[in-house]
Amino acid sequence: MRKIVVDTETTGLDPKQGHRIIELAAIELEGRKVSLRRFHRYLNPEREIEAGAVAVHGLTYERLQNEAKFADIAISFLEFIEDAELVIHNAPFDVGFLNHELELIGLPPLKNAVLDTLKVAREMHPGKKNSLDALCGRYEIDNAHRSLHGALLDTELLAEVYFAMTRGQKSLLGDDDVPKTRQPAVLSADASRPRLRVLQPGAEELAAHAQQLVEIDKASKGACLWKKLEMGAGG
């Protein structure tokens, strides 16, 4: 299934109070990379923007009043995300706003599968800060250029965070981005070849391995096959 990272900026915090989307961004992932396929629009919210919101994203109504309205771009956005799983940080917020905008123009709510990276992060890092900035710091992702929130910038950062959070699942046996060619099996009967030297792991390496399995198991919600095999062997 295609995966698309989505983010919005809004006039305020609650669509039930009439707040609207003012920036909408979506970027498609291509395996373990960000593709060049993206959707990005600034939108005229047809209302003033709260001062607190302006302080977060820097967008004013004066800046946006000549932009397209959500109704003008809704169909092209829905076509872009069709049949894709949406990767969103704090998904209830963005999905709530998107469904509100769709309702205003008489369209049904989103039916896409949604992965909430905030929920995943809280499961992986309980008791810690799991904002996008905090996760960028934790995974050593450069966000120094993020002085203000912006939907397009935030989707790019979230894509990198998503890759970092799921790297144990995707790259445990190698780099998924590198094309793999099947090599023929090599059989050798050369008795003069030196015997393979086996190095046993130390205590620190075993502990690091065990912690990695715990993190992979949490991220995959108990589907870590390696951990299950080790538990079976131990039993």
C-alpha positions as CSV (number, residue, x, y, z in Angstrom):
1,M,0.0,0.0,0.0
2,R,1.2,3.5,-0.8
3,K,2.2,5.6,2.1
4,I,1.7,9.4,2.1
5,V,2.8,11.8,4.9
6,V,0.2,14.5,5.5
7,D,0.2,17.7,7.6
8,T,-1.9,20.8,8.0
9,E,-1.7,24.3,9.4
10,T,-4.9,25.9,10.7
11,T,-6.5,29.1,11.9
12,G,-6.9,27.6,15.4
13,L,-7.3,24.4,17.4
14,D,-10.9,23.3,16.9
15,P,-12.9,22.9,13.7
16,K,-16.1,22.8,15.8
17,Q,-15.4,26.4,16.6
18,G,-15.2,27.3,12.9
19,H,-11.5,27.0,12.4
20,R,-10.2,26.1,9.0
21,I,-7.2,24.7,7.2
22,I,-4.8,27.3,5.8
23,E,-2.0,25.0,4.5
24,L,-2.1,21.4,3.4
25,A,0.8,19.3,2.4
26,A,1.3,15.6,1.4
27,I,4.3,13.8,0.2
28,E,4.4,10.2,-1.1
29,L,7.0,7.8,0.2
30,E,8.8,5.5,-2.1
31,G,10.1,2.6,-0.2
32,R,12.5,4.1,2.4
33,K,12.8,7.4,0.5
34,V,10.8,10.5,0.0
35,S,9.6,10.6,-3.6
36,L,9.2,13.7,-5.7
37,R,5.4,13.3,-5.8
38,R,3.9,15.8,-3.5
39,F,0.8,17.9,-3.0
40,H,1.1,21.4,-1.4
41,R,-1.4,24.3,-1.2
42,Y,-1.9,27.4,0.8
43,L,-5.6,28.0,1.4
44,N,-7.9,31.0,1.9
45,P,-9.7,30.1,5.2
46,E,-12.4,32.8,4.7
47,R,-12.0,33.9,8.3
48,E,-9.4,35.6,10.5
49,I,-6.6,33.6,12.1
50,E,-6.1,33.5,15.8
51,A,-3.0,35.3,17.1
52,G,-1.7,32.2,18.8
53,A,-1.9,30.2,15.6
54,V,0.0,33.0,13.7
55,A,2.7,32.8,16.3
56,V,3.1,29.1,15.5
57,H,3.1,29.1,11.7
58,G,3.5,32.8,10.8
59,L,0.6,32.8,8.2
60,T,-1.8,35.7,8.3
61,Y,-5.2,36.2,6.6
62,E,-3.7,39.1,4.6
63,R,-1.1,36.6,3.2
64,L,-3.8,34.0,2.3
65,Q,-6.8,35.9,1.1
66,N,-6.0,35.5,-2.5
67,E,-5.2,31.8,-2.3
68,A,-7.5,29.0,-3.5
69,K,-10.3,27.8,-1.2
70,F,-10.4,24.2,0.1
71,A,-13.4,23.5,-2.2
72,D,-11.1,24.4,-5.2
73,I,-8.5,21.8,-4.4
74,A,-10.4,19.1,-2.6
75,I,-10.8,16.7,-5.5
76,S,-7.2,16.9,-6.6
77,F,-6.1,16.2,-3.0
78,L,-8.4,13.2,-2.7
79,E,-7.1,11.8,-5.9
80,F,-3.6,12.3,-4.7
81,I,-4.1,10.3,-1.5
82,E,-6.5,7.7,-3.0
83,D,-6.0,4.2,-1.6
84,A,-2.9,5.3,0.4
85,E,-2.2,4.9,4.1
86,L,-1.7,8.3,5.6
87,V,1.2,8.9,8.0
88,I,0.3,11.8,10.3
89,H,1.6,13.1,13.6
90,N,-1.3,13.5,16.1
91,A,-3.7,12.2,13.4
92,P,-7.0,13.0,15.2
93,F,-6.2,16.7,14.8
94,D,-5.4,16.7,11.1
95,V,-8.0,14.1,10.2
96,G,-10.6,16.1,12.2
97,F,-9.9,19.2,10.3
98,L,-9.8,17.4,6.9
99,N,-13.2,15.7,7.6
100,H,-14.6,19.1,8.7
101,E,-13.5,20.7,5.4
102,L,-15.0,17.8,3.4
103,E,-18.3,18.0,5.3
104,L,-18.5,21.8,4.5
105,I,-18.5,21.0,0.8
106,G,-20.8,18.0,1.0
107,L,-18.2,15.3,0.6
108,P,-17.8,12.1,2.7
109,P,-15.1,11.8,5.4
110,L,-11.7,10.2,4.6
111,K,-11.7,6.4,4.3
112,N,-7.9,6.0,4.2
113,A,-6.0,3.9,6.7
114,V,-4.1,6.2,9.1
115,L,-0.9,5.6,11.0
116,D,-0.5,8.0,13.9
117,T,3.2,8.5,14.5
118,L,2.5,10.3,17.8
119,K,0.7,7.2,19.1
120,V,3.5,5.0,17.9
121,A,6.1,7.3,19.5
122,R,4.3,7.2,22.9
123,E,4.3,3.4,22.8
124,M,8.0,3.3,21.9
125,H,9.1,6.1,24.3
126,P,6.6,6.2,27.2
127,G,7.0,9.1,29.6
128,K,9.1,11.2,27.2
129,K,8.3,14.2,25.0
130,N,7.2,13.0,21.6
131,S,6.5,16.2,19.7
132,L,8.0,16.4,16.2
133,D,10.9,18.6,17.5
134,A,11.6,16.1,20.3
135,L,11.6,13.2,17.9
136,C,13.9,15.0,15.5
137,G,16.3,15.5,18.4
138,R,16.0,11.9,19.6
139,Y,16.7,10.5,16.1
140,E,19.3,13.1,15.2
141,I,17.4,14.6,12.4
142,D,18.4,18.2,11.5
143,N,15.5,20.6,12.1
144,A,17.5,23.7,12.7
145,H,15.7,25.4,9.8
146,R,12.3,24.9,11.5
147,S,11.8,28.3,13.2
148,L,8.1,28.2,12.5
149,H,5.7,25.3,11.8
150,G,5.0,24.7,8.1
151,A,3.0,21.9,6.6
152,L,5.4,21.0,3.8
153,L,8.5,21.3,6.0
154,D,6.8,19.2,8.7
155,T,5.9,16.4,6.3
156,E,9.5,16.2,5.2
157,L,10.7,16.0,8.8
158,L,8.0,13.5,9.8
159,A,9.0,11.3,6.9
160,E,12.5,11.1,8.2
161,V,11.2,10.5,11.8
162,Y,9.0,7.7,10.4
163,F,11.9,6.1,8.7
164,A,14.0,6.3,11.9
165,M,11.1,4.9,14.0
166,T,10.6,1.9,11.7
167,R,14.2,1.2,10.6
168,G,14.4,-1.9,12.8
169,Q,11.5,-3.4,10.8
170,K,12.7,-2.4,7.4
171,S,16.5,-2.6,7.5
172,L,17.2,-5.3,10.0
173,L,18.6,-7.6,7.3
174,G,20.1,-4.9,5.1
175,D,19.4,-1.6,3.3
176,D,16.1,-1.8,1.5
177,D,17.2,1.1,-0.8
178,V,20.0,-0.9,-2.4
179,P,18.9,-3.2,-5.2
180,K,19.7,-6.8,-4.3
181,T,21.0,-9.3,-6.9
182,R,20.7,-13.0,-6.1
183,Q,24.1,-14.6,-5.9
184,P,24.6,-18.3,-6.8
185,A,25.4,-20.7,-4.0
186,V,29.1,-21.5,-3.8
187,L,30.2,-25.0,-2.8
188,S,33.8,-25.6,-2.0
189,A,35.6,-28.9,-1.3
190,D,39.0,-27.2,-0.7
191,A,40.2,-28.8,2.5
192,S,43.2,-26.4,2.6
193,R,40.8,-23.5,3.2
194,P,41.2,-22.2,6.8
195,R,38.3,-22.9,9.2
196,L,35.9,-20.1,9.9
197,R,36.7,-18.3,13.1
198,V,33.7,-17.7,15.3
199,L,33.8,-14.7,17.7
200,Q,31.4,-14.9,20.6
201,P,29.6,-11.6,21.6
202,G,30.4,-9.9,24.8
203,A,28.0,-8.9,27.6
204,E,27.5,-5.3,26.2
205,E,26.9,-6.6,22.7
206,L,24.3,-9.1,24.0
207,A,22.6,-6.3,26.0
208,A,22.5,-4.0,23.0
209,H,21.1,-6.8,20.9
210,A,18.4,-7.5,23.4
211,Q,17.4,-3.9,23.7
212,Q,17.2,-3.6,19.9
213,L,14.8,-6.6,19.8
214,V,12.6,-5.0,22.5
215,E,12.3,-1.7,20.4
216,I,11.6,-3.7,17.2
217,D,9.0,-5.7,19.1
218,K,7.3,-2.6,20.4
219,A,7.3,-0.9,17.0
220,S,5.8,-4.0,15.4
221,K,3.3,-4.6,18.2
222,G,4.7,-8.0,19.1
223,A,5.4,-9.2,15.6
224,C,9.2,-9.4,15.9
225,L,9.9,-12.9,14.6
226,W,13.5,-12.9,15.8
227,K,12.4,-12.2,19.4
228,K,9.9,-15.0,19.2
229,L,12.5,-17.4,17.8
230,E,14.9,-16.5,20.7
231,M,12.2,-17.0,23.3
232,G,11.3,-20.4,21.7
233,A,14.9,-21.4,21.8
234,G,15.2,-20.4,25.4
235,G,12.1,-22.4,26.4
